[in-house]
Amino acid sequence: MQDTPQPALKRQIGLWSAIAIVIGTTIGSGIFRSPAGIADKLPGPLPLAIVWVAGGLFALCGALSFSELASVFPRTGGIFVFIKEGFGRLPAFLFGWAEITVIRAAAVGAIATTFAEYFLRVIGVDPGEYARYVAAAAIIAMGTVNILGVRWGTLVLGFTTLAKYGGLIFIIIIALALGLPRTGGHYTPAMPEGSLSVSAFGLALVSALWAYDGYADLSYTSGEVKDPERTMPRALIGGTCAVILIYLLANIAYLAVIPVEEMRRSRLVAADVAERVLGQPGVYFVGVTVMLSTWGTLTGSLFTSPRIFFAMAEDRLFFKSVAKVHPKFGTPHIAIGINIVLGVIFVLVRNFEQLADAFVTAILPFYGLGVASLFIVRRRAGYKPAFRTPGYPVVPLLFVFSVLYLLGNALVDPASRGPTALTLGIVLLGIPVYYFTVGRRSASG
């Protein structure tokens, strides 16, 4: 009697769905929540512009580097695969361990928390403690949608991507068309005294990177993308450029209506801008936009990240059952289920700021390793990628050095040293876990 063949993930994600994944997983709460924290650290129009441009260049360097790697290794798991190909199984396991213990649950929790806050505000309920439970329910609901099939997940993601991008365009237009003529803009003085320092810039850049993060998530689904050698580079680069453009325009529009000092105190800059121009209906519109934006990002994160656990299981770095594909829906249902459980746990015990900071600190080293693997795989005989990173080796080197700068700055700065060290300590705890589990199994044959 033969075993029933294990269903495989099918290639059913086309170019436009891939671009929607990049944009949809990137534009979430960041562009609506991060400007206040960034303005507080860099209280000047020019420093603000510099940090958003720097964050965009960082993301673009990463997208260009990952585009080449994705064209060579179009397999489920993305960065996990890149790190394993470049540096071996232990670093790849550490990435998966970090995803399980910190990264993904923190990201899903932070996104779901913002969705819950604005959902409750839109329906006229004070978020209070209810936000945690609504966030947990949203994680369960969106995770279930992704279990039911790739088509349902991409449909939801496509709709919310159009809604959030269109909503941002509308806010930009009304701010520049109606607000700018009234105020003349708040672009001077461009750099007030004390508005830019190396340490503050590094901390502000971490906040900007939270807003830009998501451009690499498409790589986790490489095994399900049609014609990945061509589609992956186009989607990664095109989607990332679209995000950079809308973010820069949004910040120009914000400053057209409110000054930096006011931005520093604003939890939701876009709502303040819309209220100043359109009144209370503007606040309601922004609330709905943020709700849809984070709903789409939550869907995207729960769609892409479980593929990491799936890839780990296929490579015998995680429980074998996690690599199972649902026979009817064709999705990695167990991997998605793990993500749902972890996200619910994190969202019930930690707040937004704790979740967002832990996510950025934990994922940066692995972004750096993923890009650095490009230098190793390029030395292999017969290496012929379908796409080559423009500006190599400057582009990937710039990315890697930026990661080192950000991590070093976070460890040196007294305000962030403790949480950063704790997060990195949890990640490094994966080393003994590896040797007592995977390493021991390998040694025993």
Secondary structure, DSSP 8 states (H G I E B T S, - for coil): ------------B-HHHHHHHHHHHHSSSHHHHHHHHHHHHS-SHHHHHHHHHHHHHHHHHHHHHHHHHHHH---TTTHHHHHHHHH-HHHHHHHHHHIIIIIHHHHHHHHHHHHHHHHHHHTT---TTHHHHHHHHHHHHHHHHHHT-HHHHHHHHHHHHHHHHHHHHHHHHHIIIIIHHHH--S--SSS-TT---HHHHHHHHHHHHHHHTTTTGGGGGGGGBSSHHHHHHHHHHHHHHHHHHHHHHHHHHHHHHS-HHHHHT-S-HHHHHHHHHH-HHHHHHHHHHHHHHHHHHHHHHHHHTHHHHHHHHHTTSS-GGGG---TTT-S-HHHHHHHHHHHHHHHHH--HHHHHHHHHHHHHHHHHHHHHHHHHHTTSTT---SS--TTTTHHHHHHHHHHHHHHHHHHHSHHHHHHHHHHHHHHHTHHHHHHHTHHHHHHT-
